[in-house]
């Protein structure tokens, strides 16, 4: 139970830390996070989810009860009384909401990055066209006998 409470406290802390991002987005229309920061936050979120669902003994009956089967019904009653399965489900739902927030922020940053790359490509093509036109013009001037000499 103590580990469960600790897990819930860590999830509450993550939710409190991320609560400001939707508020910034609603107020300012943007969030000042880099792609790397979002990736780190998503990684932390995933670690918490793994801890809850994979690494804790909360969802499974501990090995102790293989040797002491007479105590397993008491353990199951305690689990039911503390609503462990329901609490884990609620934690996962809360983590899903935070994950959706980070996915949305990541998608927005990726879209901005893609737009920036598109503009870079457009400028590079424009520069190439200008260089090509200058090159063609110089070539034509060299071949033109009546044109003034270029020095």
Buried (B, 14 or more C-beta within 10 A) or exposed (E): EEEBEEBBEBBEEBBEEBEEBBEEBEEEEEBEBEEEEBBEBBEBBEEBBEBBBEEBEBEEEEEEBEEEEEEBEEBEEEBEEBEBEEBBEEBBEBBEEBBEBBEBBBEBBEEEEEEEEEEEEEEEEEEEEEEEEEEEEEEEEEEEEEEEEEE
